[in-house]
């Protein structure tokens, strides 16, 4: 019999991760990012992709809606995303896992 020391998370709520997300965002740029704000206009859009560097199993994607909504609350900037896998899905090296689009800032 395989022993588990923690129960798997089957559902996550905003309250479960909100404090940690806010701390991470505010720790990185508590007063905004003056360099970025002076170089890039907020209306310029950019796209980015998350590409797997090695094979694995995805976890943590349930936090994405909370991450991006809290980011928008703090900065006023919206990020749209497309997730190509869900938690528990396996992926191979070179697969695209996530695409995001938002303000260049």
C-alpha positions as CSV (number, residue, x, y, z in Angstrom):
1,X,0.0,0.0,0.0
2,X,1.3,3.4,-0.9
3,X,1.3,5.9,1.9
4,X,0.3,9.5,1.3
5,X,1.3,12.1,3.9
6,X,-0.9,14.8,2.4
7,X,-4.3,14.7,0.7
8,X,-4.4,15.8,-2.9
9,X,-6.0,19.2,-3.5
10,X,-9.1,18.8,-5.5
11,X,-10.4,22.3,-5.4
12,X,-8.9,25.8,-4.8
13,X,-10.5,29.1,-3.9
14,X,-9.2,32.6,-4.2
15,X,-8.9,32.9,-0.4
16,X,-6.5,29.9,-0.5
17,X,-3.9,31.8,-2.5
18,X,-4.8,35.5,-2.5
19,X,-2.3,36.6,0.2
20,X,0.6,34.7,-1.4
21,X,-0.1,36.1,-4.8
22,X,-0.4,39.7,-3.5
23,X,2.8,39.4,-1.6
24,X,4.6,38.1,-4.6
25,X,3.4,40.8,-6.9
26,X,4.0,43.6,-4.4
27,X,7.4,42.2,-3.4
28,X,8.5,42.4,-7.1
29,X,7.4,45.9,-7.7
30,X,5.7,47.6,-4.7
31,X,5.4,51.0,-6.4
32,X,5.1,49.8,-9.9
33,X,8.0,49.4,-12.3
34,X,9.3,52.9,-13.2
35,X,11.6,51.6,-16.0
36,X,8.9,49.6,-17.7
37,X,6.3,52.4,-17.3
38,X,8.6,54.9,-18.9
39,X,9.6,52.7,-21.8
40,X,6.4,50.9,-22.8
41,X,2.9,52.3,-23.2
42,X,0.2,50.4,-21.4
43,X,-1.9,49.9,-24.5
44,X,0.8,48.0,-26.4
45,X,-0.1,44.3,-26.4
46,X,2.3,41.4,-26.4
47,X,2.0,37.6,-26.4
48,X,4.0,35.1,-24.6
49,X,4.1,31.3,-24.5
50,X,5.1,28.8,-21.8
51,X,7.0,26.0,-23.5
52,X,8.0,22.8,-21.6
53,X,11.8,22.4,-21.3
54,X,11.3,18.8,-20.3
55,X,8.4,16.3,-19.9
56,X,6.3,16.4,-16.7
57,X,2.9,16.5,-15.2
58,X,1.1,19.9,-14.9
59,X,0.1,21.2,-11.5
60,X,-0.9,24.7,-10.2
61,X,-3.0,25.7,-13.2
62,X,-6.0,26.1,-10.9
63,X,-4.3,29.3,-9.5
64,X,-4.1,31.0,-12.9
65,X,-7.6,32.7,-12.8
66,X,-6.8,34.1,-9.3
67,X,-3.3,35.1,-10.3
68,X,-4.4,37.1,-13.3
69,X,-7.5,38.7,-11.6
70,X,-5.5,39.8,-8.6
71,X,-2.8,41.2,-10.9
72,X,-5.5,43.2,-12.7
73,X,-6.9,44.4,-9.3
74,X,-3.4,45.7,-8.3
75,X,-2.2,47.1,-11.7
76,X,-5.4,47.7,-13.7
77,X,-3.8,45.7,-16.5
78,X,-5.7,42.7,-18.0
79,X,-4.0,39.4,-19.0
80,X,-5.9,36.9,-21.2
81,X,-4.7,33.3,-21.3
82,X,-5.2,30.0,-23.0
83,X,-4.2,26.9,-21.0
84,X,-3.4,23.9,-23.2
85,X,-3.3,21.4,-20.4
86,X,-5.0,21.0,-17.0
87,X,-3.7,19.8,-13.6
88,X,-2.7,16.2,-13.8
89,X,-2.1,16.1,-17.5
90,X,1.3,14.9,-18.7
91,X,3.2,16.8,-21.3
92,X,6.3,16.3,-23.4
93,X,9.4,18.4,-23.8
94,X,8.6,21.1,-26.4
95,X,4.9,21.2,-25.8
96,X,3.2,24.6,-25.4
97,X,1.4,24.7,-22.0
98,X,0.1,28.2,-21.8
99,X,-0.2,31.3,-23.9
100,X,-0.8,34.8,-22.4
101,X,-1.6,38.1,-24.0
102,X,-1.7,41.5,-22.3
103,X,-0.1,44.9,-21.8
104,X,3.6,45.0,-22.6
105,X,4.0,46.4,-19.1
